[in-house]
Amino acid sequence: MTGTDPSAELKTDEILAIERPHESLMTYYVVSSLAAGPFFPFVLVPLYFRYHTMRYRFSDEGVSMQWGILFRKEINLTFARIQDIHLTSNFIERWLGLARIQIQTASGSSKAEMTIEGIREFGPLRDFLYSRMRGARGVGHPASAESRGQPPVSEASAGGELGEVAAALREAVVELREIRTTLGHRARDAGNG
């Protein structure tokens, strides 16, 4: 699972088993904190604790990330809330075989809601998140059933339940049109009288 080839395919159970960032993330933290010059210990100490307390959890419903000792932070995102996924890496991260997966939601913020860092299998993980995101959006869509390991759902295989829902929706549309027409007539009559 910790191969350096990011294009290698990972199975779903291997992705669901990812819990910690790769050791190379600590190397990245040390190198990036050296840029602070003589203040590098003040930059490195919080990054050290962030690395050692960072945990990921990938499930069928979503992804969660937590870190911190004194100030614990936890982010939980369901796949349905995910709007976009970006993959970024700087020169040092590429040298170490790492990338950051930035997950954005419709929260109104321009920055990422969650940034998954320290993962060497960033390509397959991004693809996994994309497929789950698309599956969560298309409830009843064939891709969503396949992403959960179930056979695709068609109108014929769904039985009468899908047909009943469609018929109820058609009836509701007819009634709403009748109400709109009636209200329009009343408004005209009130304006003329």
N, C-alpha and C positions, 0 to 999 in steps of 0.2 A: 504494500500500500504506500510505502514511502519512497517509491521510485522517483528519480529525478526527471523522467520524461512526462511533462505535463499533458501531453496528448494521449497518454495511455488511457485506455478505457477502464473505468472502475465500475464494479457492480454496485447496485443500490445498497446492498447490505454493507459493503465496504465504506460507502459514503456515510451511511447512517452510523457507522462505528467511529467516525472521526470525532474526537473529544478534545484534543489538545493541539496547539500550534506546533509546527516543526521546530527542532532545536535551532535551526538557522535563523529564526526570528530573533533569538537572543543575540546572536552575532550581529544582526542588522541593528538592533537597539544599541549595542556597544559602539559600533562604527558611527551611527548617526549621532550619538551623544557626544562623541569626540569633537564634533563640529562646534560644540559650545565652548571649546577651549578650556580655560581653567575652571569653568563652572560645570564640567561634564559630570562630576559626581552628583550634583543636584538634579541633573537631567536623567542620569542613569538609574538612580535609586527608584523613582516611581515606575520607570520602564521595567526594571527588574521584577518588582512586585506585580506589575501588570502581566508580564510573561508567565510568572509562576502561578498566578491565580486564574488565568484565562481559560475558560471552558466553553466548548461548543456542544450543542445538541441538535441533531438533525432528526426529524421525525416525519411521519406521514402528514401531519398537520402544518408543520412550519419549522422554523429554525430559531434557536435561542443562543444567546451569548452572555456570559457573565464574567466579571473580573473585579478585583479590588479586595483590600483588607480592611482598612478603616472606613472607607466609603465604598460600599459594595454597589455595583451597578449591574443591572440585568435588563436585557432587551429581548423581547419575544415578538416574533413576527410570524403571522400565518401566511401561507402562500397566496391566499386571496388578497392580502393587503399589498403585496409586492407589485410595484409599478414598473421598475426598471432595474437592471443589473449592469454595473460597469466593472471592467477589469482594468486595473492600473498597476504600474510598477515603474520605479525609477531605476537608474543604472545599478545601484548597489543591490536592490531587490532582484533584478534580472541576473546579476552575477551570482547571487546566492540561490537562484532557482525559485524565488518567491514572487508572489503578486498579491495585491489587495483586491478583494471582491467587495465592491460598494453596492449596497442594496438600498434602493430608494422606494419610498411609499408616497401616497398622496397626502402627506401631512402638511403640505404647504411650505416646507423648508427646502431650501435649495441644496443643502448638504445631505449626504447619505444618512439614512436612519441607522444603518448598521454597516460596519466595515469588518469583514472577515479577513484576518491577516495571518501570515505564517503558515499557509497551506501550500504544499508543493504541487498537489493535484488540483490546481486552480482551474484548469480547462474543463476537466470532467465535472468538477463541483459546480462550476458556472452553468454547464449544460444541464446538470441535474436540477438546479434551482430554476432555470428557464422552463424545463419541461413540467415541473411541478407547478410553477406559476401559471403557465398556460392551462394546465389541467384543472387548477382551482377556479379559473375564470370560466371555463366552459362546462359547467355542471350539465351532465347529460351528453356532452360532446364526446365523440369517440376517443379523442386524445386523453381526456381525463380518466376514462375507464381504463385505458391501456396503461397509463402512468401508475395506476394503483394495482396493476397486475390482474385486472379483470377483463373479460371479453368486452368488446365495444357494444354499446347499447344502440339499437336501431329502433325505429317506431314499431316495426313488426315484432321485434323480440321483447319490447317493453310491455306488450299486451295491451289491454284496454285502458290501463291507468293513464298513459300519455294521451290517448284519444279522448278520455274523459276530461282531462285538464284542458285540452285544446277546445273541446265543445263548450266547456264552462266559460272560457275566455271569449269565445265567439258570442255567446249569449250576453255576456257582460258588455261587450262592445255595442251590440244591438240596443240594449237597454240604455246605455249612455247616450247614444245617438237620439233615441226617442226623448230622453230627458232634455237634451240640448235643444231639440226642435220645439218641445213644449215650452221651455223657458223663453225661447226666442219669440214665440207667438204671444206669450203673456206680456213680454216687454213691449212689443209692438202695440198690442191692445191698450196697455197702460199709457203709452205715449200718444195714442189717437183719442183717448177718451177723456 
